[in-house]
């Protein structure tokens, strides 16, 4: 796959200076000799839609959307994938025949990263912390992997319960024997194989939990936030006995690869890009 025409893509968020998406997509583009310019766009809720419309009006190919605009992107997309519909959030936008399309690739990115780390969710007990756009974006792919138990907890209990109800109301019933329940942030009793922090607490140098959960002998703590140092949540879980801890950099690379495929039709290799970022 080669292209001499410069293709423009970008990521929109606030904050945005920390985003590694430009490096990731440029690395993917090198693999397939694609002439790509990938930028960061700082927006606020008042001008987000103007940025999106202006980008595509000027010939832009695709936009990644990060916090706090995934729900706004969902409302703008005229055609949405089933994953995006359940999530109520969109992280990938593109124009097709003058129609704005939206998808959510976060869940695929997370699922592939868990498998890469040696933690296939099948028959695992999973505790998912958070019920916002990030959590909603991953819950359907997680369920598709058929864990034995999925509990969704959130500061506001009703939001977690809403996600459970929306899963039950899917137009195509989920073919799963997974036990699904919900609760508040104190509802952590039990022993967990995988605990996933889908809140943005790590960006504020905090853990969402006052008390760490109990991990199985081969337990994984996973924080969707990534950085040079372990987040407070990962530090808390490591002290509580989690045998493995991982941040969200692998998920970021995985969801970026899924977006890259949507826009350019090429499946990039992840490992060399992940190694260079580390």
N, C-alpha and C positions, 0 to 999 in steps of 0.2 A: 504494500500500500504506500503510494507516494503522492504528494501534492505540492506543487510549487506555489499555489495560491495561498496567501497567508489567511489562516482561519483564526477568528477571534472568539475566545471563550473567557469566562470570568467567574469569580465567586463574590457573592454579595453578603455582607453581614455587618454587625456592630457589637463588639470590636472586630476588626478584620486584619490588623497588622500582623497578628501572630499566625495567620493561616498558612499551612504548608501546601495547600492545594496547587498554587502555581508551580512549585517544584515537582510535585507528583505528576501533574498533567504534562509538563514539559518533558519529563523523563519518559512517560508513556509515548509521547509524540516522537521522541528520538528512536524508539524501538521500531516504528513503522514509517520513518522518514516523512513525517507530517510537518508541514510548515505551520506552527501554532504559536499564537501570542495569547497568553493567559494572564489576566489581570486580577487585582483585588479592587473591589468597589465598596467604599464606606457609605452606608445609607442610614437614614433614620425612618421611623414609622410614617412620617409625613411625606417623604419623597421616595420611598421604596418603589412604589408602582411607576413613578416617573423614570427612575433608573432602569427598570425592567423594560418598559416600553421603548425608551430611548436606545437601549442596547440593541434590541432586535430591529428597530427602525433603521439603525445604522449598519445593518448587515451582520450582527453578531450571530454566532452559531448555537451556543449553549451557555446556560448559567447554572452554577451550583449555588444553593441557598443555605446559609447557616444561621445560627441563632442571631437575633430572635425573630426571623422573618419566615420560617417554614409554613406557619399557618396563613400568613398573608399571601405567600406564593400559592398555596392551595386554593385560596379564594380567587386568585387571578387566573389560574389554569382553566381553560375551556374544556379540555379533555384530560381526564385523570385516570391513572392506572388503578387496579383494585387495591394494590398495596397503599397507594396514596389515599384512596377513599377511606380505608380503615384507619390509617394514621391521622387523617385530618391534617396532614402536613406534606409538603413537597420540598425536596432538596435538589431536584433536577428539572430544569425548564428548557424547552426547545420549541422552535416554530416549525410547523409543517403545513404547507399550503395556506399560509397566513392565519393558522389556528395555533394558539398557544397550548402546548401539551405539558403535563406535569407527571413526574413519577417520584417515588421515594425509594432510594437504593440503600438506605441505612441498614435495614434488616438483613439484606443479602450480604452487605459488607460485614456485619457482625457475625452472622452465621458462618460465613467462610473463614473468618478469623478464629472463631472458637474451634472449628475443625482443624485449622492449621496448627493451633496450639495443643491439639490432642484432646480436646474436650467436646466431642460430638454430643449435642444435647440429648440424643436419643436415650430414653429411659433415665434421664438425670432429673434431680430435684433442683429447680431453678427459682431463685428469689430475684425479682425485678423491682428495683427501687425507682419510683417515679411514674407519673401517669400523663406527662405532657407529650409534646410532639416527638421527642427523642424515643420515649418508651413506646408510644403508639406506632412509631415507624418500624420497630423491631419485633413486635409481639406476634404478628402473623407468620413471618419466617421462622421464629422460634417454635411456634406451635407446629409448623409443618415438619419440623425435625422430631416431633413426637417425644417430648420429655414426659416423665411419669407425673410430674407435679410442677405447676407454674403458679406462683403467688405474686401478685402485683400489689405493692404497698406504696403509699403516698402520704404526704403531710395532710392533704385533704382527702379523707377516706372516700367520699362520694366520687371523686374523680377516678380513683382506682376501680371502684365498683362499676362506674360507667363504662370503662374499658371492657370489663368482663361481660357486661350486658350487650355491648356492641359486638363482641366476638360471638356470643350466642345467637345474635340476630343476623349473622352473615347470610346473604342470599343463597350461597352454597354451603350447607352445614359442614363444619370442619370434621374431616374423617380422623378423629383422634380420640384416644382413651385417656388423654391427659386430664388429671384433676386440676381444675382452675379455681382459685379463690383470691380474695383481696383483703386489705386491711389498712390500718394506719402505720406510721413508721415504727411503732412498738410491736407490731404483729410479726415478729421474726422467729417465734418458737419453732423448733424442729432442727433437723440437721440438713445442710444444703451442700450440693455438689458444685453449683455455680451461683455466685451472687453478682449481679450486674447493677452498677450505679448508672442510671440513665438521667440523673439530675445534673444540673450545672454547678453543683456545690464545689467541685474541684477548682473551678475558675475563680472562686472566692476563698480558696484555701480553707475549705471546711469539709467535714464529712456530713452526709445527711442523717446518719444514725448516731444516737446517743450511746447505744450499746452495740457492740459488734455481734454479728450472727455466729452460730456454731457451724463449723465446716466439717464435712466428711474427711476421711483420711487423705483423700486425693482431691482437695477442694480448690476451686479457682475463684479469686476475686478479680472482677473486671470493671474498670472505670472507663466510660466512654470519653472522658476528658484525657488529653495527653499532654505531656510536658517533659522537661529535662529531669525532673525529680518525681518520685512517687507522690501521688496525691494524698491528702490526709486520710481519705477513705481507704486507699491501699495500705497505708502505714497502719491504720487501725486494724484492718483485716489480717495483715501479716502477723501483728502482735497477738491476734486472737487465734492463730493457728492455720490460716490459709496456706497450703503448701505451694501454691502458684499465684502470682499477681501479674496482671497485665493492664496496660493502659490502652486507649482507643486508637493508637496510631495505625495498627493493623486494620481496624475497622475503617478508618479514614481512607487508607489506600484501597481497601476492597470496595467501598462505596464509590470512590473515584473511578475505579476500573469499570464498574457497572455503568456509570454516567458516560465514561469515555466510549464504551461500546454502543450506547444509545445514540450518541452524536456522530461517531465516526465508523461504526461497524467493525471495530478491531478489538480483540481481547488481549490486553497487555499482560506481560509477565509481572507478577507482584513482588516476588522475593528480592530481585536486585534493587528495586526501588525502595522497598522497606529497609533493606540492609544499608543503603546509602543514606537514608534519613536518620537511621540510628547512629 
